[in-house]
Amino acid sequence: MLRDRVRPMVATDVRQSLLKAALKLFAEHGSRGATTRRIAQEAGVNEVTLFRHFPNKQALLHAALHAFAEQTPYLRLPDTPKDLAAELEVWARDHHKHLYKLRALIRTSMGEFEENPEQCKQSMCVSISIANELTDYLTTAQRAGLVSADVNSAAATSMLMGTLFSDAMGRDLMPERFPYAMRDAIGLYLQLFLRAIGVREVK
């Protein structure tokens, strides 16, 4: 068995190292490829140490995805919308950046949905929170007269988030679908989106 690193790690350090290693290997190899032996090696501990902290691999992966969902930072939209074009551009660029960075983890989770639906839902709960916040933002903007009265905020949210998701997940898989540069994509998408929801002045 692999010996623990020379520098002793306290329990919280060990746990965090195991969670980080499990998440990394899950994204790269899926549930089956992320074996406890590999996870322990990546974390710099032995399997005995791993099993002192987690009863089995499933519990470790569940904890890793839960920690990821709890600790993932994301840019918050303002409570009171003022300049939708500017506010949504900053938000959309930040959201797309995180999606693109985490695309391997997201693809793996979605690919294992049939086998591990709860595990997939765990990794996607951040997206639900973000969607709820965007829907609330658009509803508030609608009440303020900044968005057309007949717009369905939930549908508009799905449209924008779905577009950003498609770009982040598909750009490296199907480059021919995206003949425009990533740096230009958000502006192009938002221009169409803002027109669709009835924002008159589009930057």
N, C-alpha and C positions, 0 to 999 in steps of 0.2 A: 504493500500500500504506500501511496505517496505520503511522505511526512509533511506535517504542517510547516509553514515558513518559519525561519529562525526567529523572527520577531513575533513574540506572543501576541495574539489578538484577543481582545475581550469579547464576550458573548455577542454584544451588539454589533461589533465589527465583523465577526464571523457571519452572523445572520445577514447583514447587509451585503457582504461579499457573495454569499450563496444566492441571494435574491438577484443580484446583478448578473452573476454568472448564468443562472437559470434563464433569465430573460434573454440574454445574449445568445445562448445556445439554442433556446426555443425558436428564436427568430431565424437563426441560421439553418437549423436541422429539423425543426418540428418536435413534437412530443416524443416520438420514438427515438429520434437521433440524439435528443438531449438526455442522455443517460445520467444516472446519479454519479457514475465514475467520472464521466466527462465534466459534469458540473463541479464536482469536488476538485478535480484537477484545475479547472479554470479559476476556482475561488482560492486555490492554494491551500486546501485542507485535504484530509482523507475522508473516505466514505463514512467511517465510524462517527466522525465529527458531524458530518451532514445529517446522519440519522439521529443524532442527539438533539438536533434543532427541528427536524421535520420527520414525521412518521413514515412518509413515503414520497415518491417523486410527484405524484398528483397533488399532494398537499403543498409541496414546495412550489410547483408551477402556479397553483392557484394563488398562493401568497405573493409570488413574484408579480403576477398580473394585477393583483389587487393593489400592491404597493405602487406599481407603475401608474395605475389609474388615479390613485390618491395623490401622487407626487408630481404628476405631469403638469407643468405650468402652461397656462394659455392666456393670451391677451384678452382682457375683459372689455366689452363694449360699454360706452357711457350710459348711465341710467336715463339721461335726457338727451335724445338725439338732436343735433343741431345742423351739422354738415354731413349728410349721409355719404356723399361722394368721398370726402376725405377720411371720415371715420371708418367706413367699410373697406377702403383701400388698405389702410394700416392693418385692420383686423384680418382681411383676406390674405394679405401677404404673410402675416405671422402664422395663420392657420395652415396655409399651403406649405410653408417652410417645415412645420412640424410633421405634416402628413408625409412629405417627401422624405424627411429624415427617418421616419418610422415605417416606411413602406414595406420593408421585409417582415417586420413583426406583424403588421396588419394583414399582409397577404397570407402569412402562415396561419394566423388565427382564423381567417375566413376560410382557408383551405381545409381546416380541421373542424369546421362547423358541424358537419354531419356526425362526426365521431365524438366531438366534445363541445356540444352547443353551449353549455354553461361557461366553459372556459373562454369561448369566443365572445360571449356576451360580457364577460368580465373585462376583457381588453377593450371593448367598444363603449363602455359606460361613459367615458370622457366625452365621446362624440355626442352622446345623448344630452349631456349637460350643456355642451356648446350649442347644440341645436335649439334647446329650450331657451337659452339666453338670446340667441339671434332672433327667434320668433317673438320673444317679449320686446326686443329692441324695435323690430319692424312694426309691431302692434302699437307701441308707444308713438312711433313716428307717424303712423297712420292716424291716430287720434289727434295728433298735432297738425294734421293737414299736410304733412311732408310726403305722404305716399297716397296713391289713389285709394279711394274708399272701397272699391270693389276687389281689392287685392286680398287673397287669402295668405296670411302671414306664414302659416305652416307650410303651404305649398311653395311659397317664395323661398323659404329657408331650405327646403329640400332641393330646389333648383340650384341655388347658389352653392350649397355645400356639396351637392352631387357633382357639380361642374369642377370644383376644386379637387374633389376626391378623384374624379376620373383623370384629371391631368396628372396629379401626383402619383397615382398608381400605374397609369398607362404610358407615361411619356417615355420611359426607357424600354418598355416592352414593345410599343408600337410607335416608333418615332415618326413614321409617315403620317400618322393621324394628327400630329402637332407640327405643322410647317412654320410655326412662329416660335421665337425664342421664349424660354421660360420667364425671363425678365419682363417680357411684354405681355405675357398671357393674362396676368391678373387685371391689368388695365383693360384689355380687350373684353374679358368676361364681365367686368363690372360695368363697362359702358353699356353692354347689352342688358344686363340685369337691371340697372337703374332705369333704363328706358321702359323695361317690361313692367316695373312696379309703379311707374308714373312719376318718377322724380324728374322734374323739368330740366333743371340745369345739370348737365352731365359734363364733368371735367374730362 
